[in-house]
Amino acid sequence: MHTVDFYFDPVCPFAWITYGWISEVERLQPIDLTVRIMSLAALNEGREGRVPEAEKGLDSGWRPVRAAAAVEERLGQAGLRRYYEAFGRLFHVERVRPRDRVIREALAQLDAADLIAAADDPAYDDCVRKSHDAGMEPVGLEVGTPTVHVDGVAFFGSVLSAIPRGQDAVDLFDGALLLARNPYFSELKRTRSGELRFD
């Protein structure tokens, strides 16, 4: 059985699609899937042209991941996964805005509405950064979210515009792992076309 660590930022649309793919693989074959937090706010810190997160108020990218860390602290891996699934459905599929409302509704679905205070608590930043660094270190800092680690082999993506289903999902998983296992392989890319599909 493959051990899979999936690193996500809740607001990243590509991470949500990739999670749909990995979940489809999990449905079709036994894998040991763990979801883990990464942070676009941490990744983009200090980059030229980026508005500092501290100036974004309730839209700060730190808020969803701090809440995620608080959920994991209280409810463990199962709770973190439920939070991400609730957040993702609301934010990406149902297009609920603003982010503060999404966080609050996702937490309410977990009966953890009181954890909204964690969204503004920088005490969770170290935990988020530690998880983020673990997700990024094996793939390098020039990529983004998501990263997937399978049996100790890590890669960025897969970046998808829609969720593959059935055997297509399994074939993509096997192919991605085959490429990632090659120590000389670094990149295979083409221009995206069409709208992102979250269903």
C-alpha positions in Angstrom: 0.0 0.0 0.0 1.3 3.4 -0.9 1.8 6.1 1.8 0.6 9.4 0.5 1.1 12.8 2.1 -0.9 15.6 0.4 0.0 19.2 1.2 -2.6 21.8 0.6 -3.4 25.5 1.1 -7.2 25.6 1.4 -7.6 28.6 -1.0 -5.6 27.1 -3.8 -7.9 25.9 -6.6 -5.3 23.5 -8.0 -4.8 21.9 -4.6 -8.6 21.3 -4.4 -8.6 19.6 -7.8 -5.6 17.5 -6.9 -7.3 16.5 -3.7 -10.2 15.3 -5.7 -7.9 13.2 -7.8 -6.1 11.7 -4.8 -9.4 11.0 -3.1 -10.6 9.2 -6.3 -7.4 7.1 -6.2 -8.1 6.4 -2.5 -11.6 5.2 -3.4 -10.3 2.8 -6.0 -7.3 1.3 -4.4 -5.8 1.1 -1.0 -3.5 4.0 -0.1 -2.6 5.5 3.3 -3.6 9.1 2.7 -2.6 11.9 5.1 -3.5 15.6 4.5 -1.1 18.2 5.6 -1.0 22.0 5.7 1.1 24.2 3.5 0.8 28.0 3.1 0.8 30.2 0.1 1.2 33.1 2.6 4.4 31.6 3.8 5.6 30.7 0.3 5.0 34.2 -1.1 6.3 36.1 1.9 8.6 38.9 0.9 8.1 38.3 -2.9 8.2 41.4 -5.0 4.8 42.7 -6.0 2.9 40.8 -3.3 0.7 42.7 -0.9 1.8 41.8 2.7 -0.6 39.4 4.3 -0.8 41.7 7.4 -2.5 44.3 5.1 -5.2 42.0 3.9 -7.3 41.9 7.1 -9.9 39.2 7.0 -8.7 38.1 3.5 -5.2 37.2 4.8 -4.0 33.9 3.6 -2.8 33.1 7.1 -6.4 32.9 8.5 -7.5 29.6 6.7 -4.3 27.8 7.5 -4.2 28.9 11.2 -7.8 27.7 11.6 -6.7 24.4 9.9 -3.9 24.0 12.4 -6.2 24.6 15.3 -8.6 22.0 13.9 -5.9 19.4 13.6 -4.7 20.2 17.1 -8.2 19.5 18.5 -9.7 17.0 16.1 -6.7 15.3 14.6 -6.2 14.1 11.1 -9.8 13.2 10.5 -10.9 16.7 11.6 -8.3 18.4 9.4 -9.6 16.4 6.4 -13.2 17.3 7.2 -12.3 21.0 7.6 -10.5 21.0 4.2 -13.4 19.2 2.5 -15.9 21.7 4.0 -13.8 24.7 3.2 -13.1 23.4 -0.4 -16.7 22.7 -1.2 -17.8 26.1 0.1 -14.9 28.2 -1.4 -14.2 26.4 -4.7 -17.4 24.6 -5.7 -20.1 26.9 -4.2 -18.0 30.1 -4.6 -18.9 31.4 -1.1 -17.2 34.6 -0.3 -15.6 36.3 1.6 -13.0 34.0 3.1 -14.0 34.8 6.7 -17.5 33.5 6.0 -16.0 30.3 4.5 -13.8 29.7 7.5 -16.7 30.2 9.9 -19.1 27.9 8.0 -16.5 25.2 7.6 -15.8 25.3 11.4 -19.5 25.3 12.2 -19.8 22.1 10.1 -17.3 20.5 12.5 -19.0 21.8 15.6 -15.9 23.9 16.2 -17.1 27.4 15.7 -15.1 28.7 18.6 -11.9 27.9 16.7 -12.5 31.1 14.6 -10.3 32.9 17.1 -7.3 30.8 15.9 -7.6 32.4 12.5 -6.1 35.6 14.0 -3.7 33.9 16.4 -0.1 34.0 15.2 0.8 31.4 17.8 -0.2 28.9 15.1 2.2 30.2 12.5 5.1 28.1 13.7 3.0 24.9 13.3 1.9 26.0 9.9 5.5 26.9 8.8 6.8 23.5 10.1 4.3 21.6 8.0 4.8 23.9 5.0 8.6 23.4 5.1 8.2 19.6 5.3 6.0 19.7 2.2 8.3 22.1 0.2 11.8 21.0 1.2 11.9 17.9 -1.0 10.6 19.7 -4.1 12.2 23.1 -3.9 10.9 26.6 -3.4 10.3 27.5 -7.0 7.0 25.6 -7.0 3.7 26.1 -5.2 0.8 24.2 -3.8 0.0 21.3 -3.8 2.8 19.0 -3.2 2.3 15.2 -3.0 4.7 12.8 -1.3 4.3 9.1 -2.1 6.5 6.5 -0.3 9.1 9.2 0.3 9.1 10.5 -3.3 7.9 14.1 -3.5 6.6 16.2 -6.4 4.7 19.4 -7.2 1.2 18.9 -8.5 -0.1 17.2 -10.4 -1.6 20.5 -11.7 -4.9 19.6 -13.2 -7.8 21.6 -14.6 -10.4 18.9 -13.8 -10.6 15.9 -11.5 -9.9 12.6 -13.3 -12.2 9.8 -12.4 -12.1 6.0 -12.5 -9.2 4.3 -14.2 -7.9 7.7 -15.5 -7.3 8.7 -11.9 -5.4 5.5 -11.1 -3.4 5.7 -14.4 -2.4 9.3 -13.7 -1.3 8.4 -10.1 0.8 5.5 -11.4 2.3 7.7 -14.2 3.1 10.6 -11.9 4.8 8.2 -9.4 6.8 6.6 -12.2 8.1 9.9 -13.3 8.8 11.2 -9.8 10.8 8.1 -8.9 13.3 8.8 -11.7 16.1 10.8 -10.0 16.8 12.6 -13.3 13.3 13.8 -13.9 12.4 17.4 -12.9 9.6 18.8 -15.1 7.0 18.1 -17.8 4.7 21.0 -18.6 2.2 22.4 -21.1 0.1 25.5 -21.3 -3.3 25.2 -19.5 -6.4 25.8 -21.5 -10.1 26.1 -20.6 -11.8 26.8 -17.3 -11.0 25.0 -14.1 -13.7 22.4 -13.1 -14.2 21.5 -9.5 -16.9 18.9 -9.8 
